[in-house]
Structures are given as structure tokens and as C-alpha cells.
Amino acid sequence: MVQEIQLKRAYDPASSEDGYRVYIDRLWPRGLSHETFHYDSWDKAIAPSSELREWFHQDAEGRWKEFAEKYKKELSENPAFESLRKEIAGKPKVTLLYSSRDHEHNNAVVVKEVLNQDSK
């Protein structure tokens, strides 16, 4: 079975097309209530370490490539990421939810890339 993994900003409305929704940031999305933000799973430990996140946000575009490599290393050593892999196994469609305004430079992009490499 081929699994489709897509990305979506936490602030975008939930859709039946999302499949299984996984929020992957450490911090709750600012301004969203627990009653209106729909997700199926949230494990804060999947997010980048606070040190890596803070370092990256000082220059997101300039540090993107280095951030992605460092975050991939964190994921490879993170038991929570292995749990995520098991949790989504067999789910035909998974949507990774993130809070960042930057659609191209955020941790969800890296998580999707690593999960897609796993399926090859």
C-alpha cells in the first residue's frame, strides 16, 4: 500500500481529505482552541529540540539546509519518531500539521521527507 503524506498548516480548516492528522510542533498553535483544532495525534517529542528550533529561527532561510540535517539526526535518535512511524503505518493518508507561516522551511517538511524515504 502506498501511503500519501501531506502537509498542512494547523490554522487551515480540517478536511475529510486530510486522513489521519498529526500535529508535530512542540508548542500549541497560538490562538487556536482545544475545541476547534482537530488532530488525531500530538507528541511534542517529535518536534525539534528547543535549542535547535531557537537556533534555526534566528535565520530560517540561511540555516535551512543545516537545520534539516541536524533535525534528521535528532529524528534518527528519537524514540518518539519511531513510535510515530508505527502509529501511522497502514494509514493510507496522513497529514502533518505545523504552525509555522513558512510553508517551505519548517520541521514538517523534514519529517515528511524522512517518512517518504522510509517508504522507498
N, CA, C and O atoms as a printed pandas DataFrame, in Angstrom:
     atom_number atom_name residue_name chain_id  residue_number  x_coord  y_coord  z_coord
0              1         N          MET        A               1    0.833   -1.191    0.000
1              2        CA          MET        A               1    0.000    0.000    0.000
2              3         C          MET        A               1    0.876    1.253    0.000
3              4         O          MET        A               1    1.819    1.365    0.784
4              5         N          VAL        A               2    0.559    2.171   -0.872
5              6        CA          VAL        A               2    1.270    3.440   -0.934
6              7         C          VAL        A               2    0.598    4.414    0.025
7              8         O          VAL        A               2   -0.621    4.583    0.009
8              9         N          GLN        A               3    1.400    5.041    0.846
9             10        CA          GLN        A               3    0.878    5.999    1.811
10            11         C          GLN        A               3    1.102    7.411    1.294
11            12         O          GLN        A               3    2.195    7.746    0.836
12            13         N          GLU        A               4    0.073    8.231    1.369
13            14        CA          GLU        A               4    0.193    9.631    0.984
14            15         C          GLU        A               4    0.396   10.460    2.246
15            16         O          GLU        A               4   -0.408   10.412    3.177
16            17         N          ILE        A               5    1.489   11.222    2.256
17            18        CA          ILE        A               5    1.772   12.118    3.375
18            19         C          ILE        A               5    1.717   13.534    2.846
19            20         O          ILE        A               5    2.421   13.890    1.900
20            21         N          GLN        A               6    0.875   14.333    3.467
21            22        CA          GLN        A               6    0.754   15.727    3.034
22            23         C          GLN        A               6    0.991   16.655    4.220
23            24         O          GLN        A               6    0.957   16.240    5.379
24            25         N          LEU        A               7    1.229   17.901    3.901
25            26        CA          LEU        A               7    1.490   18.920    4.911
26            27         C          LEU        A               7    0.357   19.935    4.907
27            28         O          LEU        A               7   -0.229   20.236    3.868
28            29         N          LYS        A               8    0.063   20.452    6.091
29            30        CA          LYS        A               8   -0.991   21.456    6.192
30            31         C          LYS        A               8   -0.728   22.312    7.423
31            32         O          LYS        A               8   -0.302   21.816    8.466
32            33         N          ARG        A               9   -0.981   23.560    7.284
33            34        CA          ARG        A               9   -0.817   24.469    8.407
34            35         C          ARG        A               9   -1.946   24.233    9.415
35            36         O          ARG        A               9   -3.098   24.045    9.025
36            37         N          ALA        A              10   -1.621   24.243   10.680
37            38        CA          ALA        A              10   -2.598   23.975   11.735
38            39         C          ALA        A              10   -3.781   24.938   11.663
39            40         O          ALA        A              10   -4.885   24.596   12.087
40            41         N          TYR        A              11   -3.560   26.121   11.136
41            42        CA          TYR        A              11   -4.600   27.150   11.078
42            43         C          TYR        A              11   -5.571   26.957    9.911
43            44         O          TYR        A              11   -6.624   27.592    9.861
44            45         N          ASP        A              12   -5.211   26.078    8.975
45            46        CA          ASP        A              12   -6.114   25.788    7.858
46            47         C          ASP        A              12   -7.215   24.851    8.337
47            48         O          ASP        A              12   -6.969   23.998    9.190
48            49         N          PRO        A              13   -8.430   24.996    7.799
49            50        CA          PRO        A              13   -9.533   24.154    8.276
50            51         C          PRO        A              13   -9.292   22.668    8.006
51            52         O          PRO        A              13   -8.700   22.293    6.994
52            53         N          ALA        A              14   -9.760   21.842    8.924
53            54        CA          ALA        A              14   -9.681   20.391    8.746
54            55         C          ALA        A              14  -10.588   19.997    7.591
55            56         O          ALA        A              14  -11.590   20.654    7.312
56            57         N          SER        A              15  -10.213   18.905    6.922
57            58        CA          SER        A              15  -10.967   18.431    5.771
58            59         C          SER        A              15  -11.042   16.907    5.814
59            60         O          SER        A              15  -10.170   16.253    6.387
60            61         N          SER        A              16  -12.064   16.357    5.220
61            62        CA          SER        A              16  -12.170   14.897    5.139
62            63         C          SER        A              16  -11.040   14.326    4.285
63            64         O          SER        A              16  -10.741   13.134    4.364
64            65         N          GLU        A              17  -10.412   15.175    3.467
65            66        CA          GLU        A              17   -9.287   14.752    2.625
66            67         C          GLU        A              17   -7.975   14.619    3.403
67            68         O          GLU        A              17   -6.979   14.137    2.863
68            69         N          ASP        A              18   -7.972   15.044    4.665
69            70        CA          ASP        A              18   -6.734   15.034    5.458
70            71         C          ASP        A              18   -6.323   13.644    5.919
71            72         O          ASP        A              18   -5.136   13.396    6.132
72            73         N          GLY        A              19   -7.256   12.751    6.074
73            74        CA          GLY        A              19   -6.929   11.444    6.640
74            75         C          GLY        A              19   -6.553   11.585    8.097
75            76         O          GLY        A              19   -7.197   12.327    8.839
76            77         N          TYR        A              20   -5.524   10.885    8.511
77            78        CA          TYR        A              20   -5.050   10.895    9.901
78            79         C          TYR        A              20   -4.204   12.144   10.114
79            80         O          TYR        A              20   -3.207   12.344    9.420
80            81         N          ARG        A              21   -4.593   12.982   11.067
81            82        CA          ARG        A              21   -3.947   14.281   11.285
82            83         C          ARG        A              21   -2.997   14.220   12.486
83            84         O          ARG        A              21   -3.399   13.886   13.601
84            85         N          VAL        A              22   -1.719   14.555   12.228
85            86        CA          VAL        A              22   -0.698   14.511   13.270
86            87         C          VAL        A              22   -0.089   15.906   13.433
87            88         O          VAL        A              22    0.518   16.439   12.505
88            89         N          TYR        A              23   -0.257   16.488   14.620
89            90        CA          TYR        A              23    0.363   17.788   14.916
90            91         C          TYR        A              23    1.778   17.514   15.414
91            92         O          TYR        A              23    1.963   16.739   16.353
92            93         N          ILE        A              24    2.781   18.142   14.796
93            94        CA          ILE        A              24    4.169   17.767   15.101
94            95         C          ILE        A              24    5.015   18.898   15.682
95            96         O          ILE        A              24    6.243   18.810   15.669
96            97         N          ASP        A              25    4.391   19.945   16.184
97            98        CA          ASP        A              25    5.148   21.016   16.832
98            99         C          ASP        A              25    5.164   20.811   18.342
99           100         O          ASP        A              25    4.300   20.134   18.900
100          101         N          ARG        A              26    6.153   21.403   18.989
101          102        CA          ARG        A              26    6.280   21.301   20.444
102          103         C          ARG        A              26    5.275   22.206   21.158
103          104         O          ARG        A              26    4.756   21.862   22.220
104          105         N          LEU        A              27    5.012   23.366   20.559
105          106        CA          LEU        A              27    4.152   24.360   21.200
106          107         C          LEU        A              27    2.754   24.340   20.591
107          108         O          LEU        A              27    2.588   24.111   19.393
108          109         N          TRP        A              28    1.754   24.582   21.431
109          110        CA          TRP        A              28    0.371   24.659   20.958
110          111         C          TRP        A              28    0.244   25.825   19.966
111          112         O          TRP        A              28    0.841   26.879   20.185
112          113         N          PRO        A              29   -0.521   25.653   18.886
113          114        CA          PRO        A              29   -0.656   26.753   17.914
114          115         C          PRO        A              29   -1.383   27.959   18.521
115          116         O          PRO        A              29   -2.531   27.862   18.956
116          117         N          ARG        A              30   -0.702   29.060   18.536
117          118        CA          ARG        A              30   -1.196   30.284   19.151
118          119         C          ARG        A              30   -2.554   30.685   18.559
119          120         O          ARG        A              30   -2.723   30.747   17.342
120          121         N          GLY        A              31   -3.501   30.952   19.437
121          122        CA          GLY        A              31   -4.803   31.446   19.001
122          123         C          GLY        A              31   -5.826   30.369   18.677
123          124         O          GLY        A              31   -6.991   30.686   18.441
124          125         N          LEU        A              32   -5.421   29.107   18.659
125          126        CA          LEU        A              32   -6.380   28.027   18.387
126          127         C          LEU        A              32   -6.855   27.418   19.704
127          128         O          LEU        A              32   -6.078   27.259   20.645
128          129         N          SER        A              33   -8.126   27.086   19.754
129          130        CA          SER        A              33   -8.668   26.484   20.971
130          131         C          SER        A              33   -8.630   24.965   20.859
131          132         O          SER        A              33   -8.577   24.408   19.762
132          133         N          HIS        A              34   -8.659   24.321   21.990
133          134        CA          HIS        A              34   -8.660   22.860   22.016
134          135         C          HIS        A              34   -9.962   22.304   21.435
135          136         O          HIS        A              34  -10.003   21.158   20.988
136          137         N          GLU        A              35  -11.004   23.099   21.442
137          138        CA          GLU        A              35  -12.290   22.660   20.904
138          139         C          GLU        A              35  -12.342   22.734   19.378
139          140         O          GLU        A              35  -13.070   21.963   18.751
140          141         N          THR        A              36  -11.588   23.642   18.777
141          142        CA          THR        A              36  -11.703   23.835   17.329
142          143         C          THR        A              36  -10.552   23.244   16.521
143          144         O          THR        A              36  -10.698   23.020   15.319
144          145         N          PHE        A              37   -9.420   22.990   17.155
145          146        CA          PHE        A              37   -8.279   22.446   16.427
146          147         C          PHE        A              37   -8.371   20.924   16.459
147          148         O          PHE        A              37   -8.246   20.302   17.514
148          149         N          HIS        A              38   -8.591   20.337   15.286
149          150        CA          HIS        A              38   -8.755   18.888   15.201
150          151         C          HIS        A              38   -7.440   18.213   14.807
151          152         O          HIS        A              38   -6.820   18.561   13.802
152          153         N          TYR        A              39   -7.034   17.244   15.621
153          154        CA          TYR        A              39   -5.877   16.404   15.293
154          155         C          TYR        A              39   -6.126   15.040   15.912
155          156         O          TYR        A              39   -6.850   14.916   16.900
156          157         N          ASP        A              40   -5.523   14.028   15.328
157          158        CA          ASP        A              40   -5.669   12.672   15.847
158          159         C          ASP        A              40   -4.539   12.298   16.791
159          160         O          ASP        A              40   -4.696   11.430   17.650
160          161         N          SER        A              41   -3.398   12.958   16.628
161          162        CA          SER        A              41   -2.238   12.628   17.436
162          163         C          SER        A              41   -1.357   13.861   17.601
163          164         O          SER        A              41   -1.225   14.674   16.687
164          165         N          TRP        A              42   -0.755   13.984   18.789
165          166        CA          TRP        A              42    0.212   15.052   19.040
166          167         C          TRP        A              42    1.217   14.534   20.057
167          168         O          TRP        A              42    0.867   14.289   21.211
168          169         N          ASP        A              43    2.445   14.369   19.637
169          170        CA          ASP        A              43    3.528   14.003   20.529
170          171         C          ASP        A              43    4.592   15.087   20.403
171          172         O          ASP        A              43    5.304   15.166   19.402
172          173         N          LYS        A              44    4.686   15.913   21.427
173          174        CA          LYS        A              44    5.620   17.045   21.407
174          175         C          LYS        A              44    7.069   16.610   21.186
175          176         O          LYS        A              44    7.887   17.375   20.674
176          177         N          ALA        A              45    7.372   15.384   21.574
177          178        CA          ALA        A              45    8.758   14.907   21.498
178          179         C          ALA        A              45    9.237   14.710   20.059
179          180         O          ALA        A              45   10.435   14.544   19.830
180          181         N          ILE        A              46    8.325   14.725   19.090
181          182        CA          ILE        A              46    8.720   14.591   17.686
182          183         C          ILE        A              46    9.335   15.893   17.164
183          184         O          ILE        A              46   10.136   15.877   16.229
184          185         N          ALA        A              47    8.963   16.992   17.763
185          186        CA          ALA        A              47    9.431   18.308   17.325
186          187         C          ALA        A              47   10.940   18.451   17.536
187          188         O          ALA        A              47   11.533   17.715   18.325
188          189         N          PRO        A              48   11.552   19.397   16.830
189          190        CA          PRO        A              48   12.980   19.648   17.064
190          191         C          PRO        A              48   13.218   20.062   18.515
191          192         O          PRO        A              48   12.333   20.618   19.166
192          193         N          SER        A              49   14.398   19.790   19.003
193          194        CA          SER        A              49   14.749   20.225   20.359
194          195         C          SER        A              49   14.598   21.740   20.438
195          196         O          SER        A              49   14.698   22.438   19.429
196          197         N          SER        A              50   14.360   22.232   21.628
197          198        CA          SER        A              50   14.209   23.681   21.811
198          199         C          SER        A              50   15.446   24.426   21.336
199          200         O          SER        A              50   15.338   25.495   20.735
200          201         N          GLU        A              51   16.630   23.862   21.605
201          202        CA          GLU        A              51   17.875   24.510   21.196
202          203         C          GLU        A              51   17.959   24.617   19.675
203          204         O          GLU        A              51   18.318   25.665   19.139
204          205         N          LEU        A              52   17.630   23.535   18.989
205          206        CA          LEU        A              52   17.699   23.541   17.529
206          207         C          LEU        A              52   16.650   24.490   16.947
207          208         O          LEU        A              52   16.944   25.249   16.023
208          209         N          ARG        A              53   15.451   24.450   17.476
209          210        CA          ARG        A              53   14.373   25.319   16.991
210          211         C          ARG        A              53   14.740   26.797   17.158
211          212         O          ARG        A              53   14.567   27.591   16.234
212          213         N          GLU        A              54   15.244   27.157   18.329
213          214        CA          GLU        A              54   15.599   28.561   18.587
214          215         C          GLU        A              54   16.757   29.003   17.697
215          216         O          GLU        A              54   16.749   30.123   17.187
216          217         N          TRP        A              55   17.750   28.140   17.504
217          218        CA          TRP        A              55   18.880   28.459   16.631
218          219         C          TRP        A              55   18.381   28.680   15.199
219          220         O          TRP        A              55   18.773   29.647   14.545
220          221         N          PHE        A              56   17.534   27.800   14.729
221          222        CA          PHE        A              56   17.003   27.879   13.363
222          223         C          PHE        A              56   16.201   29.153   13.139
223          224         O          PHE        A              56   16.338   29.790   12.095
224          225         N          HIS        A              57   15.377   29.530   14.090
225          226        CA          HIS        A              57   14.502   30.691   13.906
226          227         C          HIS        A              57   15.254   32.022   13.862
227          228         O          HIS        A              57   14.670   33.046   13.507
228          229         N          GLN        A              58   16.523   32.021   14.212
229          230        CA          GLN        A              58   17.314   33.240   14.112
230          231         C          GLN        A              58   17.608   33.597   12.656
231          232         O          GLN        A              58   17.834   34.764   12.336
232          233         N          ASP        A              59   17.606   32.590   11.771
233          234        CA          ASP        A              59   17.866   32.816   10.342
234          235         C          ASP        A              59   17.338   31.607    9.560
235          236         O          ASP        A              59   18.113   30.791    9.063
236          237         N          ALA        A              60   16.015   31.506    9.460
237          238        CA          ALA        A              60   15.379   30.306    8.904
238          239         C          ALA        A              60   15.837   29.993    7.480
239          240         O          ALA        A              60   16.149   28.840    7.182
240          241         N          GLU        A              61   15.883   30.966    6.616
241          242        CA          GLU        A              61   16.286   30.672    5.239
242          243         C          GLU        A              61   17.778   30.350    5.151
243          244         O          GLU        A              61   18.175   29.412    4.460
244          245         N          GLY        A              62   18.593   31.124    5.846
245          246        CA          GLY        A              62   20.042   30.932    5.785
246          247         C          GLY        A              62   20.508   29.639    6.438
247          248         O          GLY        A              62   21.538   29.083    6.055
248          249         N          ARG        A              63   19.761   29.162    7.413
249          250        CA          ARG        A              63   20.168   27.963    8.149
250          251         C          ARG        A              63   19.349   26.735    7.772
251          252         O          ARG        A              63   19.485   25.688    8.406
252          253         N          TRP        A              64   18.505   26.844    6.756
253          254        CA          TRP        A              64   17.583   25.759    6.428
254          255         C          TRP        A              64   18.280   24.416    6.189
255          256         O          TRP        A              64   17.911   23.414    6.801
256          257         N          LYS        A              65   19.275   24.384    5.313
257          258        CA          LYS        A              65   19.921   23.108    4.976
258          259         C          LYS        A              65   20.581   22.483    6.202
259          260         O          LYS        A              65   20.471   21.278    6.429
260          261         N          GLU        A              66   21.257   23.300    6.978
261          262        CA          GLU        A              66   21.919   22.786    8.178
262          263         C          GLU        A              66   20.881   22.334    9.216
263          264         O          GLU        A              66   21.063   21.316    9.883
264          265         N          PHE        A              67   19.798   23.102    9.342
265          266        CA          PHE        A              67   18.711   22.707   10.248
266          267         C          PHE        A              67   18.153   21.336    9.852
267          268         O          PHE        A              67   17.987   20.459   10.699
268          269         N          ALA        A              68   17.869   21.161    8.566
269          270        CA          ALA        A              68   17.280   19.910    8.087
270          271         C          ALA        A              68   18.184   18.733    8.429
271          272         O          ALA        A              68   17.698   17.694    8.877
272          273         N          GLU        A              69   19.482   18.876    8.228
273          274        CA          GLU        A              69   20.411   17.785    8.544
274          275         C          GLU        A              69   20.451   17.506   10.047
275          276         O          GLU        A              69   20.427   16.350   10.469
276          277         N          LYS        A              70   20.512   18.563   10.848
277          278        CA          LYS        A              70   20.558   18.381   12.308
278          279         C          LYS        A              70   19.253   17.764   12.809
279          280         O          LYS        A              70   19.270   16.909   13.694
280          281         N          TYR        A              71   18.134   18.191   12.251
281          282        CA          TYR        A              71   16.846   17.651   12.683
282          283         C          TYR        A              71   16.693   16.187   12.258
283          284         O          TYR        A              71   16.135   15.387   13.008
284          285         N          LYS        A              72   17.178   15.832   11.078
285          286        CA          LYS        A              72   17.143   14.426   10.660
286          287         C          LYS        A              72   17.946   13.563   11.635
287          288         O          LYS        A              72   17.545   12.447   11.964
288          289         N          LYS        A              73   19.079   14.091   12.092
289          290        CA          LYS        A              73   19.882   13.350   13.074
290          291         C          LYS        A              73   19.105   13.192   14.373
291          292         O          LYS        A              73   19.092   12.107   14.955
292          293         N          GLU        A              74   18.454   14.261   14.836
293          294        CA          GLU        A              74   17.636   14.153   16.040
294          295         C          GLU        A              74   16.541   13.095   15.863
295          296         O          GLU        A              74   16.305   12.281   16.755
296          297         N          LEU        A              75   15.878   13.116   14.708
297          298        CA          LEU        A              75   14.807   12.152   14.462
298          299         C          LEU        A              75   15.331   10.722   14.477
299          300         O          LEU        A              75   14.667    9.821   14.990
300          301         N          SER        A              76   16.516   10.511   13.920
301          302        CA          SER        A              76   17.072    9.151   13.851
302          303         C          SER        A              76   17.372    8.593   15.244
303          304         O          SER        A              76   17.459    7.379   15.423
304          305         N          GLU        A              77   17.530    9.477   16.220
305          306        CA          GLU        A              77   17.854    9.055   17.588
306          307         C          GLU        A              77   16.663    9.202   18.527
307          308         O          GLU        A              77   16.805    9.038   19.739
308          309         N          ASN        A              78   15.492    9.507   17.979
309          310        CA          ASN        A              78   14.329    9.855   18.789
310          311         C          ASN        A              78   13.323    8.699   18.845
311          312         O          ASN        A              78   12.737    8.351   17.819
312          313         N          PRO        A              79   13.113    8.101   20.014
313          314        CA          PRO        A              79   12.147    7.011   20.118
314          315         C          PRO        A              79   10.714    7.454   19.775
315          316         O          PRO        A              79    9.914    6.643   19.307
316          317         N          ALA        A              80   10.392    8.712   20.002
317          318        CA          ALA        A              80    9.047    9.207   19.669
318          319         C          ALA        A              80    8.817    9.160   18.158
319          320         O          ALA        A              80    7.693    8.935   17.710
320          321         N          PHE        A              81    9.865    9.369   17.379
321          322        CA          PHE        A              81    9.713    9.314   15.927
322          323         C          PHE        A              81    9.453    7.876   15.482
323          324         O          PHE        A              81    8.653    7.639   14.577
324          325         N          GLU        A              82   10.117    6.935   16.106
325          326        CA          GLU        A              82    9.861    5.525   15.797
326          327         C          GLU        A              82    8.413    5.170   16.148
327          328         O          GLU        A              82    7.763    4.417   15.423
328          329         N          SER        A              83    7.918    5.707   17.248
329          330        CA          SER        A              83    6.516    5.478   17.637
330          331         C          SER        A              83    5.573    6.071   16.596
331          332         O          SER        A              83    4.547    5.472   16.275
332          333         N          LEU        A              84    5.915    7.242   16.070
333          334        CA          LEU        A              84    5.091    7.856   15.024
334          335         C          LEU        A              84    5.041    6.952   13.797
335          336         O          LEU        A              84    3.972    6.740   13.224
336          337         N          ARG        A              85    6.171    6.428   13.400
337          338        CA          ARG        A              85    6.201    5.527   12.240
338          339         C          ARG        A              85    5.234    4.370   12.423
339          340         O          ARG        A              85    4.479    4.031   11.512
340          341         N          LYS        A              86    5.261    3.769   13.600
341          342        CA          LYS        A              86    4.371    2.642   13.889
342          343         C          LYS        A              86    2.913    3.091   13.919
343          344         O          LYS        A              86    2.028    2.391   13.426
344          345         N          GLU        A              87    2.677    4.251   14.494
345          346        CA          GLU        A              87    1.314    4.776   14.624
346          347         C          GLU        A              87    0.657    5.014   13.269
347          348         O          GLU        A              87   -0.533    4.744   13.102
348          349         N          ILE        A              88    1.416    5.512   12.308
349          350        CA          ILE        A              88    0.820    5.846   11.005
350          351         C          ILE        A              88    0.918    4.704   10.001
351          352         O          ILE        A              88    0.348    4.788    8.913
352          353         N          ALA        A              89    1.628    3.651   10.348
353          354        CA          ALA        A              89    1.754    2.512    9.429
354          355         C          ALA        A              89    0.369    1.982    9.078
355          356         O          ALA        A              89   -0.464    1.763    9.957
356          357         N          GLY        A              90    0.135    1.782    7.802
357          358        CA          GLY        A              90   -1.147    1.251    7.358
358          359         C          GLY        A              90   -2.226    2.298    7.140
359          360         O          GLY        A              90   -3.308    1.975    6.650
360          361         N          LYS        A              91   -1.956    3.524    7.490
361          362        CA          LYS        A              91   -2.927    4.588    7.250
362          363         C          LYS        A              91   -2.686    5.126    5.839
363          364         O          LYS        A              91   -1.578    5.569    5.538
364          365         N          PRO        A              92   -3.694    5.096    4.971
365          366        CA          PRO        A              92   -3.475    5.477    3.575
366          367         C          PRO        A              92   -3.136    6.954    3.378
367          368         O          PRO        A              92   -2.400    7.303    2.456
368          369         N          LYS        A              93   -3.667    7.819    4.237
369          370        CA          LYS        A              93   -3.405    9.249    4.091
370          371         C          LYS        A              93   -3.119    9.849    5.459
371          372         O          LYS        A              93   -3.884    9.670    6.407
372          373         N          VAL        A              94   -1.996   10.568    5.542
373          374        CA          VAL        A              94   -1.573   11.210    6.781
374          375         C          VAL        A              94   -1.289   12.678    6.477
375          376         O          VAL        A              94   -0.623   12.997    5.492
376          377         N          THR        A              95   -1.791   13.559    7.320
377          378        CA          THR        A              95   -1.499   14.981    7.189
378          379         C          THR        A              95   -0.685   15.424    8.395
379          380         O          THR        A              95   -1.120   15.292    9.539
380          381         N          LEU        A              96    0.503   15.952    8.120
381          382        CA          LEU        A              96    1.357   16.504    9.163
382          383         C          LEU        A              96    0.997   17.973    9.328
383          384         O          LEU        A              96    1.068   18.751    8.376
384          385         N          LEU        A              97    0.617   18.340   10.521
385          386        CA          LEU        A              97    0.185   19.706   10.818
386          387         C          LEU        A              97    1.310   20.473   11.501
387          388         O          LEU        A              97    1.995   19.944   12.376
388          389         N          TYR        A              98    1.490   21.719   11.095
389          390        CA          TYR        A              98    2.534   22.575   11.662
390          391         C          TYR        A              98    1.986   23.982   11.832
391          392         O          TYR        A              98    0.986   24.339   11.210
392          393         N          SER        A              99    2.632   24.781   12.665
393          394        CA          SER        A              99    2.158   26.142   12.947
394          395         C          SER        A              99    2.864   27.232   12.151
395          396         O          SER        A              99    2.311   28.317   11.975
396          397         N          SER        A             100    4.041   26.972   11.680
397          398        CA          SER        A             100    4.868   27.977   11.018
398          399         C          SER        A             100    4.149   28.659    9.854
399          400         O          SER        A             100    3.351   28.039    9.151
400          401         N          ARG        A             101    4.444   29.933    9.667
401          402        CA          ARG        A             101    3.916   30.659    8.494
402          403         C          ARG        A             101    4.704   30.304    7.235
403          404         O          ARG        A             101    4.214   30.470    6.118
404          405         N          ASP        A             102    5.908   29.823    7.426
405          406        CA          ASP        A             102    6.786   29.484    6.306
406          407         C          ASP        A             102    6.472   28.066    5.849
407          408         O          ASP        A             102    6.744   27.103    6.566
408          409         N          HIS        A             103    5.906   27.941    4.667
409          410        CA          HIS        A             103    5.474   26.637    4.160
410          411         C          HIS        A             103    6.635   25.780    3.654
411          412         O          HIS        A             103    6.484   24.566    3.516
412          413         N          GLU        A             104    7.778   26.384    3.378
413          414        CA          GLU        A             104    8.900   25.653    2.796
414          415         C          GLU        A             104   10.013   25.334    3.786
415          416         O          GLU        A             104   10.796   24.410    3.566
416          417         N          HIS        A             105   10.087   26.090    4.868
417          418        CA          HIS        A             105   11.177   25.929    5.839
418          419         C          HIS        A             105   10.592   25.676    7.223
419          420         O          HIS        A             105   10.543   26.580    8.057
420          421         N          ASN        A             106   10.149   24.445    7.465
421          422        CA          ASN        A             106    9.623   24.097    8.778
422          423         C          ASN        A             106    9.871   22.612    9.046
423          424         O          ASN        A             106   10.201   21.852    8.136
424          425         N          ASN        A             107    9.707   22.218   10.291
425          426        CA          ASN        A             107   10.024   20.842   10.682
426          427         C          ASN        A             107    9.145   19.806    9.996
427          428         O          ASN        A             107    9.586   18.673    9.803
428          429         N          ALA        A             108    7.919   20.154    9.621
429          430        CA          ALA        A             108    7.037   19.193    8.945
430          431         C          ALA        A             108    7.613   18.775    7.595
431          432         O          ALA        A             108    7.463   17.623    7.187
432          433         N          VAL        A             109    8.259   19.687    6.915
433          434        CA          VAL        A             109    8.885   19.374    5.624
434          435         C          VAL        A             109    9.938   18.280    5.818
435          436         O          VAL        A             109   10.035   17.355    5.012
436          437         N          VAL        A             110   10.717   18.391    6.883
437          438        CA          VAL        A             110   11.770   17.411    7.158
438          439         C          VAL        A             110   11.159   16.069    7.549
439          440         O          VAL        A             110   11.600   15.024    7.070
440          441         N          VAL        A             111   10.151   16.092    8.413
441          442        CA          VAL        A             111    9.506   14.850    8.843
442          443         C          VAL        A             111    8.907   14.126    7.639
443          444         O          VAL        A             111    9.046   12.909    7.511
444          445         N          LYS        A             112    8.247   14.865    6.765
445          446        CA          LYS        A             112    7.668   14.255    5.562
446          447         C          LYS        A             112    8.760   13.620    4.702
447          448         O          LYS        A             112    8.597   12.503    4.209
448          449         N          GLU        A             113    9.855   14.324    4.527
449          450        CA          GLU        A             113   10.958   13.798    3.709
450          451         C          GLU        A             113   11.487   12.486    4.289
451          452         O          GLU        A             113   11.711   11.529    3.548
452          453         N          VAL        A             114   11.686   12.434    5.590
453          454        CA          VAL        A             114   12.210   11.232    6.230
454          455         C          VAL        A             114   11.192   10.090    6.117
455          456         O          VAL        A             114   11.570    8.958    5.815
456          457         N          LEU        A             115    9.914   10.373    6.355
457          458        CA          LEU        A             115    8.884    9.335    6.246
458          459         C          LEU        A             115    8.778    8.820    4.814
459          460         O          LEU        A             115    8.596    7.621    4.601
460          461         N          ASN        A             116    8.891    9.711    3.836
461          462        CA          ASN        A             116    8.839    9.273    2.432
462          463         C          ASN        A             116   10.048    8.430    2.060
463          464         O          ASN        A             116    9.924    7.511    1.251
464          465         N          GLN        A             117   11.218    8.719    2.630
465          466        CA          GLN        A             117   12.407    7.901    2.387
466          467         C          GLN        A             117   12.203    6.506    2.948
467          468         O          GLN        A             117   12.660    5.522    2.366
468          469         N          ASP        A             118   11.516    6.422    4.081
469          470        CA          ASP        A             118   11.246    5.123    4.693
470          471         C          ASP        A             118   10.412    4.232    3.785
471          472         O          ASP        A             118   10.581    3.013    3.770
472          473         N          SER        A             119    9.505    4.852    3.025
473          474        CA          SER        A             119    8.567    4.065    2.224
474          475         C          SER        A             119    9.160    3.636    0.887
475          476         O          SER        A             119    8.497    2.927    0.129
476          477         N          LYS        A             120   10.375    4.038    0.578
477          478        CA          LYS        A             120   11.006    3.677   -0.698
478          479         C          LYS        A             120   11.750    2.377   -0.591
479          480         O          LYS        A             120   12.342    1.922   -1.570
